[in-house]
C-alpha cells in the first residue's frame, strides 16, 4: 500500500457547512473484553455524530484496529495467551471467557521482553495478522453493533496506517518535534515543549510504540485531506489528544476535541482491565432490554440513555431504572412519530451545530426529550437513530 503524501501547509478552509470534509477519529477499544457501559457511551456518541453530520456534509469515520494492534497492551496479551493457553479454540469462547483471561494477564503485571513481542509485531505489520482471540471478540462485537444499529467502520477489516514508524518519526524530525535517543540507548519523545506542552515518550528504548505513536502513523497522512478533524475520547486521555491536536492542526484541519465521560458503576469509575462487567456488558443489556422492547426501541432508547441522560460528563452512575425509562420513552416516541416534519431534515439537524460542521450528539438527542416539543419525525429517527 502506498502511503498518502503528508502535506505540510494548510489549504484554504471553506465556510462551515456543506462542502467541508470531516474526519471523526474516536479512541479505539482494545478487542480483549466485553463492551462495557463506558465503551457503549463513546460508541453511541460517535454513531449519532457520524450519522447526523453525514446528512449535512462529507464525513469519514476512522476506527482502525489494525493501527493499534501494534501497541504493547495488545501484543503482550496475545503473547500471554499463546504462552499460557496453547492451542485454545477461541472461536468457541465468549467475550466473558476472553475478558477473564485479559484480567488475569493484567493482574500478572509481567513485562514481556521486547524480543518476545517482535514476531507478533512483524506478523501484524507485514501480514495483517490478528490473534484468533481478538478476531473472536470483534466478531461478537459486530453482532452487538447490528442489534444496536451502530455503524460498522470496519471492525474486521485490515486498515493499516498510511505511514511506517520510521516515516512518521522522520516527519516529526522535519518539523523539529522529535527527540530521538535511540542511538544512545534511549527512547523517542514527541517534543512540543516550546508550545508549553510536556515531553511525551512515544517509542520505548527497545522499539515499542505506544498508542500516541500509532495514532500519529495513522493521522499524519490523513489530516491534510480534511477541513475538520474530530477526536472523541475519555478525559483521562486529554493530555495526549492535546499533543495530537498541536501536531495535526498545522497540516490544515481545524481540530476539535470532544471528551466523553466514562460511566461510573455504584459511584466508581472502573477499568475493564479489572473485570466487573458481568450483567453490565452489551450482550447483557441487550438481552434484558429485548424482553420488553423491539430492536427499534432498543436502538433509540439506548441512545436516549447513554447520550441525553448520562450526558457528556461522568457524574451519573449507571442506573438500570433510568435505562428502562429511556426504553419506554423510546416506545412512545416511535409510536407518535410523524413521517416527516418542517423544515427539512438538514435544517433541523443544522441547528445543533455551533462553530463546527459536525452535529453535536448531546444537543440533538436531548432535543427529542422536551415535554413541549413535537414528537421527532420518522425521517430523523430513521436516518440518525435507527439505522440498521
N, C-alpha and C positions, 0 to 999 in steps of 0.2 A: 504494500500500500504506500503510495506516495504521500508524504506529509504536506498539508496545505502550507503555503507561504505565510510566514509571520510578517505582518505589516507593522511598521514601527511608527507611522504617522497617522493621526486621526483624519477621517474624511468628514465632509460637511454633514451635519445632522438635520434631517427633515423635522418638521414640527411633530409634536405628539399626536398620535392617531394613525390613520391609515397610511400605509407605505413604509412604516417603520418595522424593522425586523427585531424580534425579541427572542432571546435565549433564556430559558428557565433552567437553572442548574441547582437542583436541590441536593443536599448531602445524601450520599448513598447509605444503604443499610447492609451491613455485612450478612451474607446468607448463611447464618450459623445457628439460628434460633427462630422461634415463632415471632410473628409480628405482634408487638405489644401495643397498648393504647398510645404511648408516645410516638411509636412508629406510624400508627394509623392516623394520628393527628397531622403529622407532617405530610403524609400521602394525600389526605383529603384536601388540605390547604393547597398543595401543589396542583392537584387534579382540577379543582374548581378554578384556580387562577389560569391554568392552561386552557381549559375548555372555553371559559368566558372570554379570555383575551383572543383566542383563535376566531371568535365571531367578529372581531374588530380589526385584527392586524395579523401579520405573518409571525408565527411563533413556533419555536422548536423546543422540545423537552429533552434535555440530555441527562440520562441516568444510566451510566455505563458501569456495570460491574466489572467488565474486562479491565478497565483502567485501574481499579482499586484492589483487584486480586493480588497485586504485587506488594501490598503492604505487609509488614511483619505480622500484624494482627491476624491476617488471613492465612498466610503461608505457614506460620508457626502452628496454627490449628490443624492444617492439613497434615503437616509432618507428625503432629501428636496423634492424629487418627491412624495414620499408617503405622506408626511405631507401637501403638497400644491396642489397636483393633484388628489389624491384619486385613484379610480379605472379607470384610463385612459386606453383606448385601444391603447397601444403603437404600436401594430402590424400595425396600420393604419397610423402612423405618419411618416414623412420624417426625414432624418438626420437634415435638417434645423430646423424642429419643435423641435426636441430633443436638438439640439445645442442651440437654443434660450432659452430653459429652463435652460441649463447649464450656459449660460451667466447671466441669472437672478440670479441663485444660487451664482455664483462667485461675482456678484455685491453686493449681500446682505451682504456678509462677516460675516455671522452668524457662530460662533463657537459652534457646537453642543456638548453637554455633552457626555463624553465617554460612559456613560451608555446607551444613545440612539443608539449608533452605535454597541454595543456588540451583539445584536440579529442578525444584518446583518453579522458581522464578523463570528459569530458562524455558520450561515447558509452557508456562503462561505466555511469556513474551514472544516466543518464536513459533509456537504451535497452537496457541489459543486453547490450551488445555484447562479444564476445570475439574476439580476433585468431585467424584460422584456424590459425596455428601452435600456439597454446595449445589450441584445440579438438582438433587432431590428436593432441597429446600426451595429452590427457585421454581421448580415445577409445582410444588404445593402453593407457593405464593401466587402463581398465575391463576390457580383455581380461585383463590380468595379475591384477586383482582377482578375476575369475571363476575363473581357473585356481587361484589360491591360496586361494580360499574366503574372501576378505576382504569384509566388509560394505561396500556402496557407499553412502556417506552423501549422494550427490547430486553426483558429480563433474561432470556436465554440466548440472546444474540451476541455474537462476537463483535464487540465495538472497541477496538484498541485505540489508544490515544494517538494523536497526529504526530507527536514528537517523541523520539527516543530520549532516554535520560540525559545522555551527553549533549544532544541537540538542545534540549531545554536549558541545561546549565550554560551552554555556550551563548544562548540568547540572553540569559541573565548577566553573564560576564560582559557582553557587549554593551549592556546598559549600566554597568558598574554597580550591580546589586547582588553580586555573588562573591562570597568569601570562601574559597576552596582550599582547605588544609589537607587534602588527601596525600599530596606529595610529602607532607610532614607526618603522615600517620594520623591525621585528624579528620573531622567531619566537614561537611559542606553546610554553609549557612546562607540564608536569604538575608541580605543586609540592607535594611531600609532605615537604619538609624538616623540618617540625615533628614528623614521625614518625621523624626520623633517616635518611630516605632521600634520595638525591641528586636534584637538579633534573634533569628529563629533557625534552628538546625533543621535541615530538610533531607540530608543523607548522612547516615552514620559513617564512622571511620572505616567500617568493614563493608560499606557499599549498600546498606539497606535504605531504600527511600521511604519516607513517611507519607501520610495522606496528602499533605500540602504539596510535596514534590509530585505526586501522581496527578493532583489537580492542575498543577502548572503544565505538565505534559499534555493534558487534555485541553485546557482552556486557552493557552497561549496561541495556538493556531486557529482556534475558533472565534475568539473575541473580535478580531478585526472585521468579521463578516456580519456583525450585528450592530444595531443602533443602541440597544439596551440589553444589559445582562442582569438577570435577577437571581440572587442567591437566596435559598431558603434553608435554614439550619437552626439548631437549638442554640441558646445564648452562650453555652459553655464554649462553643467554637468561635465566638465572635473575634477574638484576637487574630486567629488565622485568616478569617474572612476579611478583616481589615487589611491584612497584608495582601491578600489576593486582589482586593479592590484597588489598592495602590499600584500593583504591578500591571493590572489589566486595563485600568482606566485610560492611560496614555495611548493605548492601541486603538481607541476610537469609541467604544461603547460607554454610555452612561451606566454606571454600576449601582444597582440597588441592593441593599442588604436587608432581608426580611427575616427577623428572628421569630421562631415559633416555639413557645414554651413547651416543655415536656409535661406529662400528665402524672401528678403525684398519685400514689395509692395510700390511702389512710394517712394523708398528710406528709408522706415521704416520697421523694423522687428516687426511684430505684434504677440501677443499671441492669440491663438484661444479662450482663456477664455473671450476675449472682443468682439468676433464676427468678422465681417468684411470679411467673406469668400465668400459672395454671388457673383456668377459669376466666382469664382476662385477655387471652390472645385472640387473634382474629377469628380462628376457627370456632372458639367457644362463644364469642359474641354473636357470630352469625348463626350458630346453632340455636342459641337462646332466643334470638330475635325471630327466627324462622317459625317458631312455634305459634306465633300470633300475627305475623305480618308477611306480606309477599315481598318479592325482590325489589319492586319499585319503592315501597315504603321503607325497606331496609336501607336502600341507597340514599334516599332523601333524608331519612331520619338520622342516619349516621353522620351525615354532613351537617345537619342542624345541630347535632350534639357536639361533634369534635371541632367545628369551626365557630358557630354562633354562641353556643352555651359555654364551652370551655374558654373561648376567646384566645387572644394572642399570648397571654401570659401563662403562668403556671401556678397560680394561687389556688385554683379549684381542683380538688381531688376528684378522682374518678368516682362517679355515683351512678350505680345501675338504675336508681329510680328516675334520675334526670334523663338517662338514655331512653328508658321506657316511655317517659313523657314525650320525648322528641319523636319516637317512632309513632306514637299515637297522633301527634300533631301532623306528622307526615301523611298519615292516612287521611286526615281531614283536609289537608291542603290538596292532595291528589284528587279527592272526591269533589272538591269545589273548583277545580282549575278550569277556566275557560280556555278555548282552543288558542286564541291569540289575544293581544291587547294592543292598545295605542299608547305612546308612539311605538315604532318598530323595535325589534329586539336590539339592534345595535345602539339605538338611542337610550333604551332602558339600561343597557349594560354600561354605556359610556359615562353615566353619572357616578359610577363607582370607581372612577379614576381621579387622580389628582394631577401632579406634575409628571406623571409617568404613563406609559402606554398600557401596562398590564392592569387588569381589573383586580381590585382589592377583594379577596375572597371573604374577608370578615364583613366589610361593608355590604357586599352583595348578599351574603347569606343572612345576616341579621335583618336585612330589609324584607325578608319573607315572613318575619315574625311579628311585625307591628299589628296591634289589635285593630287599628282603624284603617289599615291598608287593605286594598282589594286583594283577593287571592291571586297568587302568581299564576301567570298564564302557562298553558301547557307547552308552548314553544320554548319558553325559558327553562322550564323543568327538564324538557327532553334534551335540549342542546347542552345544558350545563350540569345538571344534577342526576340525570337518569340514564346517561349514555351506557350502552352495553359494552 
